[in-house]
Amino acid sequence: MKKFLEHKLAEAKRQNLYRRLRKVESAQGPVVTVSGRRLHNFSSNDYLGLAADPELKKAAAAAIRKFGTGAGASRLISGNLGPCSHLELELARFKQTEAALVFNSGYAAAMGTIPSLLGPGDTVIVDKLCHACIIDASRQSGATIRVYPHLNLKKLEEHLAWANRSKDPNSNILVVTETVFSMDGDIAPLDRIAELKNKYRAWLMIDEAHATGVFGKNGRGLAEQFGVENEVEITMSTLGKALGSAGGTISGSRALVDFLINHARSFIFSTGLPPATCAVATAALKKIHGSPSLRKRLWDNIALFCKRLGRDPVSPIIPVEIGDEARAVDVSRKLWEAGFFVPAIRFPTVSRGKARLRVSISAAHSKKQLEELADQLKKI
Ligand SMILES: *Cc1c(COP(=O)(O)O)cnc(C)c1O
């Protein structure tokens, strides 16, 4: 086996696709210590700077004091601890849905949801750039998968028309899209997608991983911004990005959540999240609700950074296209040497030959940090 593994690893290195973990020796924040170096951190999805927030830490400590550190079992067995149930009520209230269900990660939420709703004979239609968990979950379901080129609604409609025509009355069609795309930072035209899915009587599932806490008047996400929340059957999100915690969530109707409690294998066969993790997410929701200024600070930072680079501000994710894998790694290393942590994103996270730097902006960045990175990027 050793020979096989070494061969595979050498191959990845030759293609500049080898990855290694870096040890971060401080909390997430605008500055992090990595391998002994202090770096301006533009690598994190901690968009609101909540991952090390004092109030969230306090909420974690209080939950540990009362409920201990582990859930002890899957939630259906004996692990349905108070902070988790409380979080689900707060999530449903926040997302303004009848109910919400917490999974152990966003990945697990997708893996639990799509295969329990769809099977052979059904059709799932996904944007080409959807996250790996949506692709993996779609494959797992056994449904027919139709992929449309990124944001190509003409192709989406063709797939919908095809699926609708060949549909037997008992089968279902699901359209899945990210709302803010994780590696391109662009957004899906949810109003038009909702229109199409209604026209062809499909269901719509949206992944708000990068939009929750960031978009919408109340921070609920891009569906709020587009005013289409009532058109969406399934909303997925993560608690690990703007909410500064960990875990995933599905929000929607009471029936959807009850169905998932009974069918989603990643929910049924996995130990519940630690109580502190849930308490932190609840505290984050309160903070997002109570401090719109946090979101404003984020958007001011995005505007400042984009203006300096001569780009339109779209989302906190700003890709700097490079193309060649070796060059992307090299530019990331140069930035590292200049004191900036900006990861190079390569295949298989993005297509081959589409390597890029991915800059993530946070409300916690200072104006000076943003200006300096923009100037460095222009120089390189
Ligand atoms: C991060 C991410 C996920 C997975 O969420 P985790 O909680 O990190 O497992 C799902 N979808 C998108 C678009 C993401 O960016």
The ligand as an SDF file (V2000), in Angstrom:
LIG
                    3D

 15 15  0  0  0  0  0  0  0  0999 V2000
  -18.9100   25.3040    3.3430 C   0  0  0  0  0  0  0  0  0  0  0  0
  -20.0020   24.9220    2.4440 C   0  0  0  0  0  0  0  0  0  0  0  0
  -20.8160   23.8250    2.7190 C   0  0  0  0  0  0  0  0  0  0  0  0
  -20.5150   22.8550    3.8090 C   0  0  0  0  0  0  0  0  0  0  0  0
  -20.7670   23.3730    5.0520 O   0  0  0  0  0  0  0  0  0  0  0  0
  -19.9550   22.8060    6.2960 P   0  0  0  0  0  0  0  0  0  0  0  0
  -20.7650   23.1910    7.4580 O   0  0  0  0  0  0  0  0  0  0  0  0
  -18.6120   23.4350    6.2530 O   0  0  0  0  0  0  0  0  0  0  0  0
  -19.8760   21.3120    6.1140 O   0  0  0  0  0  0  0  0  0  0  0  0
  -21.8960   23.6060    1.8980 C   0  0  0  0  0  0  0  0  0  0  0  0
  -22.1540   24.3890    0.8460 N   0  0  0  0  0  0  0  0  0  0  0  0
  -21.3730   25.4390    0.5390 C   0  0  0  0  0  0  0  0  0  0  0  0
  -21.7140   26.2810   -0.6320 C   0  0  0  0  0  0  0  0  0  0  0  0
  -20.2650   25.7250    1.3130 C   0  0  0  0  0  0  0  0  0  0  0  0
  -19.4680   26.7240    0.9820 O   0  0  0  0  0  0  0  0  0  0  0  0
  1  2  1  0
  2  3  1  0
  2 14  2  0
  3  4  1  0
  3 10  2  0
  4  5  1  0
  5  6  1  0
  6  7  2  0
  6  8  1  0
  6  9  1  0
 10 11  1  0
 11 12  2  0
 12 13  1  0
 12 14  1  0
 14 15  1  0
M  END
$$$$
